[in-house]
Amino acid sequence: MRLERNQVLADGSINGQSVGIKLDTGSTRTLILRSAATRLGLTVRRTRAQMFGVGGETDLDVAYVNAFKIGEVERENWRMLVAGEQDRGGTVAVLLGEDFFRTFDIEFDLARRTVRLFQPKDCEGASLAYWVTDGAASIIAVEPIDAVRPKLTLTVRVNGHPVKALLDSGASTSVLSLREAAAAGVGPETPGVLFLGNSAGLGRKLVATWAGPFQSVQIGDEVVSDTMLSFADLFRDATYRPKDSLVPRSIEDLPSMLLGTDFLLAHRVLISHSQQKVYFTYAGGPVFRSTAALRPPVNLSPPEGARP
């Protein structure tokens, strides 16, 4: 794999046209971005379904793909989901989601630009952090995974406050929700907080993003002290539709933090779906990287209606 702007990417093709494929454990479904489907000239069929992500809801459609290829694996005559309301340009066309990854144990070894997939057998009770020769890997439990809406959620502590986090390789940097940042004593008006600009997700709305100082972030038994962490109104104006399997049924379904690629870069991580655990060891470098380090702020002030 390769890294571009903290995005974990692999090369592939759709109908013989080269595309970038983002490895996105934060997406419950594998999908084609709408702007990419248009550029690729795919036939798209509208549906009445919707999907929910950062920035709110997005219409969920279907594209007919004659041939999809990643590495040496090829799939023909595939009806792929289409979503995403923002055209972010670039080479990324496909988000390879948790519906694919949940059938494997996944190792992110980004220091070596490598992602490995395993299907372990008879490993109950054994440590799967096979690279550890002395000492022990940190271990944190993953919440039970829903077969309909698979997602990797775990509990971290921010300034001692428990937070439900989504392990999201599709997020270039880790980001805390505005509400949980406030619960940890940090907001847009806190001294030392910087406004970074507006970020885009799958939804229609841009999301105001800040970075602020936090005393501690604890993940398993690892504690990151005195760190700058991004925070944003991730799921502003969220709506809940109990009969739709791809939007949240209640606010409890929404994560309060995205644990992103910056965390993965600083660690060697094995996500064990088979054991519902995450193993990780520190590999070096900053654990959290502000989006300011990846791109300059795009606005000088928050968008109208952004809630402090």
Rosetta blueprint (number, residue, H / E / L):
1 M L
2 R E
3 L E
4 E E
5 R L
6 N L
7 Q E
8 V E
9 L E
10 A E
11 D E
12 G E
13 S E
14 I E
15 N L
16 G L
17 Q E
18 S E
19 V E
20 G E
21 I E
22 K E
23 L E
24 D L
25 T L
26 G L
27 S L
28 T L
29 R L
30 T L
31 L E
32 I E
33 L E
34 R H
35 S H
36 A H
37 A H
38 T H
39 R H
40 L L
41 G L
42 L L
43 T L
44 V E
45 R E
46 R L
47 T L
48 R L
49 A L
50 Q E
51 M E
52 F E
53 G E
54 V L
55 G L
56 G E
57 E E
58 T E
59 D E
60 L L
61 D E
62 V E
63 A E
64 Y E
65 V E
66 N E
67 A E
68 F E
69 K E
70 I E
71 G L
72 E L
73 V E
74 E E
75 R E
76 E E
77 N E
78 W E
79 R E
80 M E
81 L E
82 V E
83 A E
84 G L
85 E L
86 Q L
87 D L
88 R L
89 G L
90 G L
91 T L
92 V E
93 A E
94 V E
95 L E
96 L E
97 G L
98 E H
99 D H
100 F H
101 F H
102 R L
103 T L
104 F L
105 D E
106 I E
107 E E
108 F E
109 D E
110 L H
111 A H
112 R H
113 R L
114 T E
115 V E
116 R E
117 L E
118 F E
119 Q L
120 P L
121 K L
122 D L
123 C L
124 E L
125 G L
126 A L
127 S L
128 L L
129 A L
130 Y L
131 W L
132 V L
133 T L
134 D L
135 G L
136 A L
137 A L
138 S E
139 I E
140 I E
141 A E
142 V L
143 E L
144 P L
145 I L
146 D L
147 A L
148 V L
149 R L
150 P L
151 K L
152 L L
153 T E
154 L E
155 T E
156 V E
157 R E
158 V E
159 N L
160 G L
161 H E
162 P E
163 V E
164 K E
165 A E
166 L E
167 L E
168 D L
169 S L
170 G L
171 A L
172 S L
173 T L
174 S L
175 V E
176 L E
177 S E
178 L H
179 R H
180 E H
181 A H
182 A H
183 A H
184 A L
185 G L
186 V L
187 G L
188 P L
189 E L
190 T L
191 P L
192 G L
193 V L
194 L E
195 F E
196 L E
197 G E
198 N E
199 S E
200 A L
201 G L
202 L L
203 G L
204 R L
205 K L
206 L L
207 V E
208 A E
209 T E
210 W E
211 A E
212 G E
213 P E
214 F E
215 Q E
216 S E
217 V E
218 Q E
219 I E
220 G L
221 D L
222 E E
223 V E
224 V E
225 S E
226 D E
227 T E
228 M E
229 L E
230 S E
231 F E
232 A E
233 D L
234 L L
235 F L
236 R L
237 D L
238 A L
239 T L
240 Y L
241 R L
242 P L
243 K L
244 D L
245 S L
246 L L
247 V L
248 P L
249 R L
250 S L
251 I H
252 E H
253 D H
254 L L
255 P L
256 S L
257 M E
258 L E
259 L E
260 G L
261 T H
262 D H
263 F H
264 L H
265 L H
266 A L
267 H E
268 R E
269 V E
270 L E
271 I E
272 S E
273 H L
274 S L
275 Q L
276 Q L
277 K E
278 V E
279 Y E
280 F E
281 T E
282 Y E
283 A L
284 G L
285 G L
286 P L
287 V L
288 F L
289 R L
290 S L
291 T H
292 A H
293 A H
294 L L
295 R L
296 P L
297 P L
298 V L
299 N L
300 L L
301 S L
302 P L
303 P L
304 E L
305 G L
306 A L
307 R L
308 P L
